[in-house]
Amino acid sequence: MEVKSMLRPEDVNHLLGKLARFTVYVPEYKGRTIYGAVAYLKASETAPLHAERQGLFVIRATGNSASIANAKQFHPQAFG
């Protein structure tokens, strides 16, 4: 999970790179289902949709809470 005050497409790409290498650095998770997520306060116009299209959960901070902003038909990408 990546948490940003301002989410940009390059932040999404950075997280995708981390997820691609995750089991190399944490081998005990190899063979397990791993999901990725980005959480943010503000975002560029394209970043949330880019994250969703890459299979990441998109979490938007709203007031004192947060909500998942993915479309209802969203299917997360399994990494690892």
Biopython code that builds the backbone (N, CA, C, O; Angstrom):
import numpy as np
from Bio.PDB.StructureBuilder import StructureBuilder

atoms = [
    (1, "MET", "N", (0.847, -1.168, 0.000)),
    (1, "MET", "CA", (0.000, 0.000, 0.000)),
    (1, "MET", "C", (0.890, 1.227, 0.000)),
    (1, "MET", "O", (1.910, 1.295, 0.685)),
    (2, "GLU", "N", (0.465, 2.184, -0.789)),
    (2, "GLU", "CA", (1.160, 3.468, -0.859)),
    (2, "GLU", "C", (0.158, 4.524, -0.396)),
    (2, "GLU", "O", (-0.981, 4.545, -0.864)),
    (3, "VAL", "N", (0.573, 5.392, 0.512)),
    (3, "VAL", "CA", (-0.289, 6.457, 1.025)),
    (3, "VAL", "C", (0.337, 7.789, 0.646)),
    (3, "VAL", "O", (1.508, 8.040, 0.929)),
    (4, "LYS", "N", (-0.449, 8.633, 0.010)),
    (4, "LYS", "CA", (0.049, 9.924, -0.476)),
    (4, "LYS", "C", (-0.926, 11.034, -0.122)),
    (4, "LYS", "O", (-2.140, 10.833, -0.112)),
    (5, "SER", "N", (-0.381, 12.202, 0.166)),
    (5, "SER", "CA", (-1.257, 13.360, 0.310)),
    (5, "SER", "C", (-1.699, 13.824, -1.079)),
    (5, "SER", "O", (-2.831, 14.273, -1.256)),
    (6, "MET", "N", (-0.793, 13.715, -2.072)),
    (6, "MET", "CA", (-1.115, 14.050, -3.466)),
    (6, "MET", "C", (-0.677, 12.874, -4.343)),
    (6, "MET", "O", (0.519, 12.645, -4.523)),
    (7, "LEU", "N", (-1.628, 12.142, -4.878)),
    (7, "LEU", "CA", (-1.338, 10.969, -5.693)),
    (7, "LEU", "C", (-1.160, 11.364, -7.151)),
    (7, "LEU", "O", (-1.990, 12.070, -7.725)),
    (8, "ARG", "N", (-0.064, 10.897, -7.739)),
    (8, "ARG", "CA", (0.245, 11.164, -9.150)),
    (8, "ARG", "C", (0.472, 9.830, -9.859)),
    (8, "ARG", "O", (0.758, 8.828, -9.204)),
    (9, "PRO", "N", (0.347, 9.804, -11.192)),
    (9, "PRO", "CA", (0.565, 8.552, -11.924)),
    (9, "PRO", "C", (1.936, 7.924, -11.651)),
    (9, "PRO", "O", (2.048, 6.700, -11.595)),
    (10, "GLU", "N", (2.958, 8.731, -11.484)),
    (10, "GLU", "CA", (4.288, 8.173, -11.212)),
    (10, "GLU", "C", (4.342, 7.464, -9.853)),
    (10, "GLU", "O", (5.136, 6.542, -9.668)),
    (11, "ASP", "N", (3.498, 7.893, -8.900)),
    (11, "ASP", "CA", (3.413, 7.200, -7.611)),
    (11, "ASP", "C", (2.816, 5.801, -7.799)),
    (11, "ASP", "O", (3.251, 4.832, -7.178)),
    (12, "VAL", "N", (1.823, 5.727, -8.661)),
    (12, "VAL", "CA", (1.205, 4.437, -8.983)),
    (12, "VAL", "C", (2.244, 3.523, -9.615)),
    (12, "VAL", "O", (2.371, 2.364, -9.221)),
    (13, "ASN", "N", (2.988, 4.031, -10.589)),
    (13, "ASN", "CA", (4.012, 3.235, -11.258)),
    (13, "ASN", "C", (5.092, 2.774, -10.287)),
    (13, "ASN", "O", (5.584, 1.651, -10.390)),
    (14, "HIS", "N", (5.457, 3.633, -9.351)),
    (14, "HIS", "CA", (6.453, 3.279, -8.341)),
    (14, "HIS", "C", (5.959, 2.106, -7.489)),
    (14, "HIS", "O", (6.713, 1.171, -7.219)),
    (15, "LEU", "N", (4.703, 2.157, -7.070)),
    (15, "LEU", "CA", (4.127, 1.075, -6.277)),
    (15, "LEU", "C", (4.079, -0.219, -7.087)),
    (15, "LEU", "O", (4.368, -1.290, -6.554)),
    (16, "LEU", "N", (3.723, -0.136, -8.353)),
    (16, "LEU", "CA", (3.680, -1.331, -9.197)),
    (16, "LEU", "C", (5.058, -1.992, -9.271)),
    (16, "LEU", "O", (5.157, -3.219, -9.263)),
    (17, "GLY", "N", (6.110, -1.193, -9.342)),
    (17, "GLY", "CA", (7.464, -1.731, -9.337)),
    (17, "GLY", "C", (7.781, -2.439, -8.026)),
    (17, "GLY", "O", (8.405, -3.499, -8.021)),
    (18, "LYS", "N", (7.348, -1.849, -6.920)),
    (18, "LYS", "CA", (7.566, -2.470, -5.607)),
    (18, "LYS", "C", (6.825, -3.802, -5.505)),
    (18, "LYS", "O", (7.360, -4.786, -4.994)),
    (19, "LEU", "N", (5.594, -3.818, -5.995)),
    (19, "LEU", "CA", (4.798, -5.046, -5.929)),
    (19, "LEU", "C", (5.407, -6.152, -6.784)),
    (19, "LEU", "O", (5.356, -7.326, -6.415)),
    (20, "ALA", "N", (5.978, -5.783, -7.916)),
    (20, "ALA", "CA", (6.606, -6.766, -8.802)),
    (20, "ALA", "C", (7.798, -7.444, -8.128)),
    (20, "ALA", "O", (8.103, -8.599, -8.425)),
    (21, "ARG", "N", (8.470, -6.735, -7.227)),
    (21, "ARG", "CA", (9.661, -7.263, -6.549)),
    (21, "ARG", "C", (9.385, -7.726, -5.112)),
    (21, "ARG", "O", (10.298, -8.183, -4.425)),
    (22, "PHE", "N", (8.157, -7.612, -4.665)),
    (22, "PHE", "CA", (7.831, -7.843, -3.257)),
    (22, "PHE", "C", (8.300, -9.197, -2.750)),
    (22, "PHE", "O", (8.929, -9.265, -1.694)),
    (23, "THR", "N", (8.014, -10.271, -3.466)),
    (23, "THR", "CA", (8.362, -11.595, -2.963)),
    (23, "THR", "C", (9.862, -11.876, -3.031)),
    (23, "THR", "O", (10.340, -12.824, -2.407)),
    (24, "VAL", "N", (10.603, -11.074, -3.773)),
    (24, "VAL", "CA", (12.063, -11.205, -3.764)),
    (24, "VAL", "C", (12.598, -10.768, -2.399)),
    (24, "VAL", "O", (13.501, -11.393, -1.843)),
    (25, "TYR", "N", (12.025, -9.685, -1.870)),
    (25, "TYR", "CA", (12.482, -9.135, -0.590)),
    (25, "TYR", "C", (11.784, -9.759, 0.620)),
    (25, "TYR", "O", (12.323, -9.756, 1.727)),
    (26, "VAL", "N", (10.594, -10.288, 0.401)),
    (26, "VAL", "CA", (9.837, -10.926, 1.480)),
    (26, "VAL", "C", (9.401, -12.305, 0.981)),
    (26, "VAL", "O", (8.225, -12.512, 0.679)),
    (27, "PRO", "N", (10.341, -13.246, 0.894)),
    (27, "PRO", "CA", (10.062, -14.533, 0.254)),
    (27, "PRO", "C", (8.998, -15.389, 0.943)),
    (27, "PRO", "O", (8.421, -16.273, 0.310)),
    (28, "GLU", "N", (8.733, -15.146, 2.204)),
    (28, "GLU", "CA", (7.705, -15.948, 2.885)),
    (28, "GLU", "C", (6.303, -15.703, 2.312)),
    (28, "GLU", "O", (5.378, -16.462, 2.602)),
    (29, "TYR", "N", (6.142, -14.662, 1.512)),
    (29, "TYR", "CA", (4.855, -14.382, 0.875)),
    (29, "TYR", "C", (4.755, -14.976, -0.534)),
    (29, "TYR", "O", (3.722, -14.836, -1.190)),
    (30, "LYS", "N", (5.806, -15.628, -0.998)),
    (30, "LYS", "CA", (5.781, -16.241, -2.320)),
    (30, "LYS", "C", (4.696, -17.311, -2.357)),
    (30, "LYS", "O", (4.592, -18.131, -1.445)),
    (31, "GLY", "N", (3.899, -17.298, -3.405)),
    (31, "GLY", "CA", (2.807, -18.252, -3.532)),
    (31, "GLY", "C", (1.510, -17.798, -2.893)),
    (31, "GLY", "O", (0.496, -18.488, -2.995)),
    (32, "ARG", "N", (1.528, -16.655, -2.238)),
    (32, "ARG", "CA", (0.306, -16.105, -1.627)),
    (32, "ARG", "C", (-0.285, -15.037, -2.529)),
    (32, "ARG", "O", (0.413, -14.464, -3.366)),
    (33, "THR", "N", (-1.551, -14.776, -2.359)),
    (33, "THR", "CA", (-2.205, -13.715, -3.116)),
    (33, "THR", "C", (-1.905, -12.380, -2.448)),
    (33, "THR", "O", (-2.162, -12.194, -1.259)),
    (34, "ILE", "N", (-1.363, -11.466, -3.222)),
    (34, "ILE", "CA", (-1.003, -10.144, -2.719)),
    (34, "ILE", "C", (-1.754, -9.107, -3.539)),
    (34, "ILE", "O", (-1.705, -9.127, -4.769)),
    (35, "TYR", "N", (-2.445, -8.208, -2.863)),
    (35, "TYR", "CA", (-3.158, -7.122, -3.530)),
    (35, "TYR", "C", (-2.472, -5.806, -3.198)),
    (35, "TYR", "O", (-1.876, -5.661, -2.131)),
    (36, "GLY", "N", (-2.558, -4.855, -4.108)),
    (36, "GLY", "CA", (-1.981, -3.542, -3.893)),
    (36, "GLY", "C", (-3.071, -2.492, -3.738)),
    (36, "GLY", "O", (-4.196, -2.668, -4.206)),
    (37, "ALA", "N", (-2.717, -1.399, -3.076)),
    (37, "ALA", "CA", (-3.668, -0.306, -2.870)),
    (37, "ALA", "C", (-2.932, 1.021, -2.799)),
    (37, "ALA", "O", (-1.785, 1.098, -2.360)),
    (38, "VAL", "N", (-3.620, 2.054, -3.241)),
    (38, "VAL", "CA", (-3.137, 3.417, -3.060)),
    (38, "VAL", "C", (-4.199, 4.178, -2.283)),
    (38, "VAL", "O", (-5.396, 4.036, -2.535)),
    (39, "ALA", "N", (-3.748, 4.978, -1.346)),
    (39, "ALA", "CA", (-4.654, 5.823, -0.570)),
    (39, "ALA", "C", (-4.167, 7.256, -0.711)),
    (39, "ALA", "O", (-2.964, 7.510, -0.783)),
    (40, "TYR", "N", (-5.111, 8.192, -0.751)),
    (40, "TYR", "CA", (-4.717, 9.576, -0.985)),
    (40, "TYR", "C", (-5.732, 10.563, -0.416)),
    (40, "TYR", "O", (-6.889, 10.232, -0.158)),
    (41, "LEU", "N", (-5.243, 11.793, -0.231)),
    (41, "LEU", "CA", (-6.112, 12.918, 0.135)),
    (41, "LEU", "C", (-6.557, 13.656, -1.119)),
    (41, "LEU", "O", (-7.740, 13.948, -1.299)),
    (42, "LYS", "N", (-5.581, 13.956, -1.992)),
    (42, "LYS", "CA", (-5.847, 14.617, -3.273)),
    (42, "LYS", "C", (-5.139, 13.816, -4.350)),
    (42, "LYS", "O", (-4.189, 13.085, -4.069)),
    (43, "ALA", "N", (-5.607, 13.958, -5.594)),
    (43, "ALA", "CA", (-4.990, 13.213, -6.687)),
    (43, "ALA", "C", (-5.023, 14.029, -7.961)),
    (43, "ALA", "O", (-5.885, 14.885, -8.157)),
    (44, "SER", "N", (-4.058, 13.739, -8.822)),
    (44, "SER", "CA", (-4.100, 14.333, -10.156)),
    (44, "SER", "C", (-5.335, 13.775, -10.855)),
    (44, "SER", "O", (-5.942, 12.812, -10.386)),
    (45, "GLU", "N", (-5.693, 14.369, -11.950)),
    (45, "GLU", "CA", (-6.913, 13.973, -12.657)),
    (45, "GLU", "C", (-6.878, 12.509, -13.104)),
    (45, "GLU", "O", (-7.908, 11.836, -13.097)),
    (46, "THR", "N", (-5.709, 12.021, -13.489)),
    (46, "THR", "CA", (-5.615, 10.687, -14.082)),
    (46, "THR", "C", (-5.162, 9.583, -13.131)),
    (46, "THR", "O", (-5.347, 8.405, -13.436)),
    (47, "ALA", "N", (-4.585, 9.927, -12.009)),
    (47, "ALA", "CA", (-3.974, 8.918, -11.129)),
    (47, "ALA", "C", (-4.945, 7.860, -10.603)),
    (47, "ALA", "O", (-4.612, 6.677, -10.673)),
    (48, "PRO", "N", (-6.116, 8.208, -10.085)),
    (48, "PRO", "CA", (-7.007, 7.157, -9.568)),
    (48, "PRO", "C", (-7.439, 6.147, -10.640)),
    (48, "PRO", "O", (-7.454, 4.944, -10.383)),
    (49, "LEU", "N", (-7.782, 6.622, -11.815)),
    (49, "LEU", "CA", (-8.185, 5.715, -12.888)),
    (49, "LEU", "C", (-7.004, 4.853, -13.345)),
    (49, "LEU", "O", (-7.170, 3.668, -13.632)),
    (50, "HIS", "N", (-5.827, 5.448, -13.411)),
    (50, "HIS", "CA", (-4.622, 4.694, -13.770)),
    (50, "HIS", "C", (-4.391, 3.574, -12.760)),
    (50, "HIS", "O", (-4.103, 2.441, -13.146)),
    (51, "ALA", "N", (-4.515, 3.878, -11.486)),
    (51, "ALA", "CA", (-4.322, 2.875, -10.435)),
    (51, "ALA", "C", (-5.349, 1.752, -10.564)),
    (51, "ALA", "O", (-5.000, 0.575, -10.469)),
    (52, "GLU", "N", (-6.593, 2.110, -10.776)),
    (52, "GLU", "CA", (-7.648, 1.096, -10.910)),
    (52, "GLU", "C", (-7.396, 0.210, -12.127)),
    (52, "GLU", "O", (-7.555, -1.008, -12.049)),
    (53, "ARG", "N", (-7.008, 0.805, -13.238)),
    (53, "ARG", "CA", (-6.741, 0.019, -14.453)),
    (53, "ARG", "C", (-5.560, -0.927, -14.286)),
    (53, "ARG", "O", (-5.454, -1.927, -14.997)),
    (54, "GLN", "N", (-4.676, -0.612, -13.349)),
    (54, "GLN", "CA", (-3.535, -1.487, -13.066)),
    (54, "GLN", "C", (-3.885, -2.547, -12.021)),
    (54, "GLN", "O", (-3.033, -3.352, -11.645)),
    (55, "GLY", "N", (-5.122, -2.549, -11.557)),
    (55, "GLY", "CA", (-5.582, -3.565, -10.615)),
    (55, "GLY", "C", (-5.400, -3.236, -9.156)),
    (55, "GLY", "O", (-5.491, -4.119, -8.304)),
    (56, "LEU", "N", (-5.144, -1.971, -8.853)),
    (56, "LEU", "CA", (-4.948, -1.553, -7.463)),
    (56, "LEU", "C", (-6.249, -1.080, -6.830)),
    (56, "LEU", "O", (-7.089, -0.479, -7.500)),
    (57, "PHE", "N", (-6.413, -1.347, -5.555)),
    (57, "PHE", "CA", (-7.507, -0.736, -4.815)),
    (57, "PHE", "C", (-7.189, 0.749, -4.680)),
    (57, "PHE", "O", (-6.039, 1.124, -4.450)),
    (58, "VAL", "N", (-8.198, 1.581, -4.820)),
    (58, "VAL", "CA", (-8.039, 3.032, -4.723)),
    (58, "VAL", "C", (-8.859, 3.497, -3.522)),
    (58, "VAL", "O", (-10.077, 3.326, -3.480)),
    (59, "ILE", "N", (-8.172, 4.085, -2.552)),
    (59, "ILE", "CA", (-8.811, 4.499, -1.302)),
    (59, "ILE", "C", (-8.674, 6.003, -1.159)),
    (59, "ILE", "O", (-7.566, 6.538, -1.165)),
    (60, "ARG", "N", (-9.795, 6.674, -1.032)),
    (60, "ARG", "CA", (-9.812, 8.130, -0.927)),
    (60, "ARG", "C", (-10.198, 8.542, 0.489)),
    (60, "ARG", "O", (-11.208, 8.091, 1.029)),
    (61, "ALA", "N", (-9.383, 9.400, 1.073)),
    (61, "ALA", "CA", (-9.700, 9.931, 2.398)),
    (61, "ALA", "C", (-10.862, 10.904, 2.263)),
    (61, "ALA", "O", (-10.863, 11.786, 1.405)),
    (62, "THR", "N", (-11.850, 10.720, 3.130)),
    (62, "THR", "CA", (-13.024, 11.588, 3.113)),
    (62, "THR", "C", (-13.343, 12.006, 4.544)),
    (62, "THR", "O", (-13.855, 11.205, 5.326)),
    (63, "GLY", "N", (-13.046, 13.247, 4.886)),
    (63, "GLY", "CA", (-13.306, 13.731, 6.237)),
    (63, "GLY", "C", (-12.502, 12.949, 7.257)),
    (63, "GLY", "O", (-11.276, 12.883, 7.168)),
    (64, "ASN", "N", (-13.188, 12.357, 8.226)),
    (64, "ASN", "CA", (-12.530, 11.569, 9.268)),
    (64, "ASN", "C", (-12.468, 10.090, 8.923)),
    (64, "ASN", "O", (-12.157, 9.260, 9.777)),
    (65, "SER", "N", (-12.761, 9.765, 7.686)),
    (65, "SER", "CA", (-12.823, 8.372, 7.279)),
    (65, "SER", "C", (-12.164, 8.198, 5.923)),
    (65, "SER", "O", (-11.462, 9.089, 5.444)),
    (66, "ALA", "N", (-12.391, 7.060, 5.315)),
    (66, "ALA", "CA", (-11.880, 6.775, 3.977)),
    (66, "ALA", "C", (-12.861, 5.837, 3.294)),
    (66, "ALA", "O", (-13.631, 5.137, 3.951)),
    (67, "SER", "N", (-12.822, 5.833, 1.966)),
    (67, "SER", "CA", (-13.709, 4.931, 1.236)),
    (67, "SER", "C", (-12.984, 4.390, 0.018)),
    (67, "SER", "O", (-12.113, 5.046, -0.554)),
    (68, "ILE", "N", (-13.359, 3.188, -0.363)),
    (68, "ILE", "CA", (-12.801, 2.587, -1.569)),
    (68, "ILE", "C", (-13.510, 3.221, -2.749)),
    (68, "ILE", "O", (-14.740, 3.240, -2.811)),
    (69, "ALA", "N", (-12.722, 3.744, -3.693)),
    (69, "ALA", "CA", (-13.275, 4.515, -4.813)),
    (69, "ALA", "C", (-13.346, 3.719, -6.113)),
    (69, "ALA", "O", (-13.680, 4.281, -7.156)),
    (70, "ASN", "N", (-13.040, 2.437, -6.072)),
    (70, "ASN", "CA", (-13.074, 1.630, -7.288)),
    (70, "ASN", "C", (-14.511, 1.449, -7.787)),
    (70, "ASN", "O", (-15.470, 1.485, -7.016)),
    (71, "ALA", "N", (-14.624, 1.252, -9.106)),
    (71, "ALA", "CA", (-15.930, 0.966, -9.715)),
    (71, "ALA", "C", (-16.462, -0.362, -9.189)),
    (71, "ALA", "O", (-15.688, -1.218, -8.759)),
    (72, "LYS", "N", (-17.765, -0.532, -9.222)),
    (72, "LYS", "CA", (-18.379, -1.763, -8.704)),
    (72, "LYS", "C", (-17.893, -3.004, -9.439)),
    (72, "LYS", "O", (-17.782, -4.070, -8.834)),
    (73, "GLN", "N", (-17.603, -2.888, -10.724)),
    (73, "GLN", "CA", (-17.157, -4.046, -11.502)),
    (73, "GLN", "C", (-15.644, -4.273, -11.420)),
    (73, "GLN", "O", (-15.107, -5.104, -12.152)),
    (74, "PHE", "N", (-14.957, -3.552, -10.547)),
    (74, "PHE", "CA", (-13.504, -3.671, -10.390)),
    (74, "PHE", "C", (-13.117, -5.067, -9.920)),
    (74, "PHE", "O", (-13.758, -5.647, -9.043)),
    (75, "HIS", "N", (-12.047, -5.595, -10.526)),
    (75, "HIS", "CA", (-11.437, -6.848, -10.108)),
    (75, "HIS", "C", (-9.968, -6.593, -9.835)),
    (75, "HIS", "O", (-9.235, -6.220, -10.751)),
    (76, "PRO", "N", (-9.508, -6.784, -8.588)),
    (76, "PRO", "CA", (-8.117, -6.488, -8.264)),
    (76, "PRO", "C", (-7.141, -7.439, -8.955)),
    (76, "PRO", "O", (-7.458, -8.597, -9.228)),
    (77, "GLN", "N", (-5.969, -6.926, -9.223)),
    (77, "GLN", "CA", (-4.868, -7.715, -9.786)),
    (77, "GLN", "C", (-4.137, -8.391, -8.640)),
    (77, "GLN", "O", (-3.807, -7.741, -7.648)),
    (78, "ALA", "N", (-3.882, -9.662, -8.759)),
    (78, "ALA", "CA", (-3.073, -10.371, -7.765)),
    (78, "ALA", "C", (-1.609, -10.230, -8.148)),
    (78, "ALA", "O", (-1.236, -10.474, -9.295)),
    (79, "PHE", "N", (-0.788, -9.842, -7.201)),
    (79, "PHE", "CA", (0.651, -9.688, -7.404)),
    (79, "PHE", "C", (1.351, -10.777, -6.618)),
    (79, "PHE", "O", (0.770, -11.363, -5.704)),
    (80, "GLY", "N", (2.583, -11.047, -6.968)),
    (80, "GLY", "CA", (3.358, -12.016, -6.223)),
    (80, "GLY", "C", (3.448, -13.281, -6.883)),
    (80, "GLY", "O", (4.078, -14.204, -6.366)),
]
sb = StructureBuilder()
sb.init_structure("model")
sb.init_model(0)
sb.init_chain("A")
sb.init_seg("    ")
for serial, (resi, resn, name, xyz) in enumerate(atoms, 1):
    if name == "N":
        sb.init_residue(resn, " ", resi, " ")
    sb.init_atom(name, np.array(xyz, "f"), 0.0, 1.0, " ", f" {name:<3s}", serial, name[0])
structure = sb.get_structure()
